[in-house]
Amino acid sequence: MEKIAVYPGSFDPITNGHLDIIRRGLRFFDRMILLVAYNPNKQGLFTVEERMQLIREVVGGDPRITIDSSSGLLVDYVKTAGANVILRGLRALSDFEYEFQMALINRRLNREIETVFLMTGYKWFYTSSQLIKEAASHGGSVRGLVPDVVLHRLEDKYGYRLNSGGKESS
């Protein structure tokens, strides 16, 4: 039986930390669904479609990866997708508390679905989409923290080149 995991996240934008979890998750699972989870009441930097396109560009058409989006209950999506595992990455202790609560409620909603946690690689321990956006919005360099295609899209969004010395007009 094929082992399928759903890796949900906002991916606004996808980071090298996300890619680390994806790469390592594929060691354990035959297929992975990258689920762009979104709240229609919240405004992201990138639209859901833009996030999905960035992910497609970054994962390079790996046949083991499917990219999808949802705004509903995660456990409902996982069941419908034919998976029974939710893959989550953990960075710091603060992640653990939130993720632990989410895993418990998901388990209560559907006992057939398990949550599996992977610790992020040490290089990405303090990397988050939110911090990336904040640094980039002020012209800070996020090179090496996101794939190059994401770096260029951030430059387009903010209207200047992001470099180690601060922002430059484009």
N, C-alpha and C positions, 0 to 999 in steps of 0.2 A: 504494500500500500504506500502510495506517495505521501511524503511528509511535507505539508504546506503550512507556512507561517504567514501571518499578516503582521506587517510592521507599519503601524499607524503613526502619523505625526502631521504637524502643520507643514513642515518642510518649507518654511517661508523665511529664507531660502534653504535649500539642501546644503549641508556643510560637509567637510571632510570627516567630521565625527559621525555623521549619518552614514557616510560611505564605509567607514570602518565597521560599523555595526552590520551593514548589509553584507560586506565581504565575509566577515566572520560568521554571520548567520547562515550563509550559504554552505558553510562546512557541515552544518547540522541538518539543514532542510533541503529537500529536493527542489522546491519552488518557494518563492517569496512574493507576496503581494505587497507592494508599497502603496499604502492607502493614505492619500492626502485627505486628512480629516479636517473639516472646516465647520465653523459656526457662521451661519448666514447673517447673524447679527453683529459680527466683528469684521472690521476692515483690515485686511492684510496688506503688506507692501506689494506682493505679487498676487494676481488673481489665481484662482484654483487652476485655470487652464495654463497660465504661465508657469506655475509650479510644476505641473505635470509635464510640460514641455521641457523644462530645465532638467527634471529627473530623467526623462527619455534621453536627452543629449548626454547626460553624465554617465548613465549605466550602459550606454552604447549598444542597446538592442540585445542584451543578454537574454537568451530564451528562457532562462529560469526565473526571470523577473517579469511580473505584471504590474502595471501602474493603473490605479483607479482612484476614485474619490467618493466620499460619503459624508453626509451630515447627520446621519441617524445613529442609533445605538451600535456601538462597536461589536458587541456580541452577536447582534442580529446579522451584521455584515459578515462576520467570520463564519457563522453557520451557513449562510446563503452561499458563501464562496467555497464551501466544501473543506474548509480548514478547521483545525481545532486548537491552534496555538496562536497566541498573541506574543510577538517579540517586542521587547522594550529595551532601550539602552539606559544605563544608569551612569551618572557622573558623580555627583556629590551626595552627601547625606540628605540634603533637602530634596533631591530627586527621589530618594528612596521612600521618604514619608508619603509624598504624593502618589508615587507609583504603587506602593503597597496598598494604599486606600483604593486606588482604581482596580487593582488586581482582585481585591476582596469583593468589591461590588460587582465586578464582572463575573467572578466565581459564583456569587449569589444569584445573579441573573441567569447564568447557564453553567451548570456544574460540569458539562462536557468540554468546556473550553479552558485550557491552561494558559497561564502567563509565564513566559520564560524571560529572564533578565540576563543581559550581557553587560558587563562593565565596559565602559568605553576605553579605548586605548589611552595611555597616559598623555600622549601628545594632544589629545582632544578634551581633556578633563574639564577645562574651563571654557570650552567652545559651545555656544548656543546660538540659535538663529537670532534671538533677541539681541544678544550682545554684538553679533555681527552687524545687524542693521543699525544699532546705535553707533557703533564705531564708524561704520561707512557713512552714515548720515552727516557726520562731522568731518569727513575727509580722512579718517584714520585708515591705515593700511590693514586690509584683511587678507592680503595675499598669503597663500599657503594655508589659510583656514577654510577656504571654499575652493571648489574647482574653478579653473580659469573662466569657463563659460559663465559661471555665476558671478565672478568678479566683474566681468564685462557688463553683465545685465545690471548689477548694482551701480556701476558707473553711469550707465544709461539712465537709470531711475533717478539718481541724485544729480546728474548733469555735470559731473567732473571726474577726472582721473583720480583713482585712489592710489596713493603711493606712501612710502615710508616717511616722507617729509610733510605729509598733510595733503590737502586738496590742491589741485591745479585746475584752472578753467580748461574746458575742452573746446 
